[in-house]
């Protein structure tokens, strides 16, 4: 097991710049915006203390305000920034140790250090500076009787009296600064260990962190290595920047890709260190599994891992059993003690404890399963622990759509039949024709802010049965709208379609929702229209063209993938993904 990495010798600030791509940003705001938020808290607290201290010394006019603001506000704020850089970001002073297999840092130390810095810069320093400056100003303007400096008791009595004038506010500020310091400087070990290194480009980081936290595993113990060589890992999915000519209409539904969770496309193995033991003789394997389940059971989040397996090594067969994932509370020494207990209760030979790699997340697709399974068959040794896998035929069919079909499971059944393909292509072509033939003489409410002259169209149909899908029978849509001749610039085509269909359903004493309806759009909707379709409980959405940067379905926000919403629907749109051949 490697316990060193070139990442360990780099300052934390370099990695903070990288995690700005984290989504959602609210999860790592303390690491990315902590210093800025802390500085604003210090400046606001210093201003409040200065104003209250000026009121105590009867300095009501604007005289000497900027002279007192400079040391009372500017100095504590810059001092906070300097000490934050010295005591947290720099490894020499802070003594920061990045997560290794046997060494880890203590997040509580950073929280305590941050609270002290925040409170000193936001309360103590402004209080001292404001008292001195306001006392000096009151001597000049004779607004308050200030004793001489050599009269210590009177000076201390004046300090106590001035601070007591806003004692409640001062206590509140002190508590607020302590909490702000904890939040700004809190180093989340799960994110720090999994963001750095090869895991940085992974789109499954959020899911891994949740699995580790619910499993009770100290994620600061997870090393940066993935357990998979770059030459043998899955070919990564790259998302190049789309050129202008790539934003063309797509009217073939087989060329559209389903908008699904990025975890289904993840190209990382997410192998984490684990500890296993040899089992000999193999006839005792079943009893070892049952005994180990009582001694140390695996959490349900790791239920996809096989507890034991037998591997053919030349002419011999060797058995291994998984003891658990390596962590601060389950080290190699703990594993040896557990293996000795197992040997005493089952009668096996004294087992040999070994390190191994285990996939942290269950593979979702056959592509991921094949990549991890290839590592378990490595002749040079075990490089990934065996696991259980059950394929999802619907997911495999969705993954086979679009231009990425060749690099996925070729045995997957097509998601659309020939009749479905002809039916959906008919409505996609109709939506594109409405968009291309539209005029912009009046007000055009386009969803694309970069091209306000582009006409958007929306067609809503009720999903018919298989027998009624005949394009030659001239089917009539429920609603057909465009963005031209709109009353307002926010009266987009999807919004107009949802409103018209709602009014139509209400007149017929039916529900106003778009339940079991398919929506065909010539252009990707904005976030406003996407939310309107979501609240209308739309069934499926087919998009003929992507927006460059501000779309609500897949270009930027990916609304169909948000788990917090109360309705989810399938979305099919052109893909911007290409494959390295």
Protein Blocks (a to p, Z undefined) as FASTA:
>chain_A
ZZbdfklmpcfklmmmmmmmpccfklmmmmmmmmmmmmmmmmmmmmmmmmmmmmmnopab
fghklmmmmmmmmmmmmmmmmmmmmmmmpmklnopacddfkbccdfklmmmmmmmmmmmm
mmmmmmmmmmmmmmmmmmmnopaccddfklmmlmmmmmmmmmmmmmmmmmmmmmmmmmmm
mmmmoccfklmmmmgojllmpcklmmmmmmmmmnopafklpcfbeoiafklmccdddddd
ddfklmccdfbfklpccdddfklmpcbfkiacddddddddfklmmmmmmmmmmmoccdfk
lmmpcfbdcddehjbccddddfbdcdfklcfklmmmmmmmmmmmnopacdddddddddfb
dcfbfklmmmmmmmmmpfkbcfbdcddddddfklmmmmmgcjllmmmcfkbccfbdfklm
mmmmmmmmmmmmmmmmpcckbccddfblklmmbccdddddddddfklmcfklopadfbdc
dfehifbfklcfklmmmmmmmmmmmmnopafbfghiacddfbdcdfklmmmmmmnopabd
cdfbdcfklccklmmnommlpmkbcbdcddddddfbdcdZZ
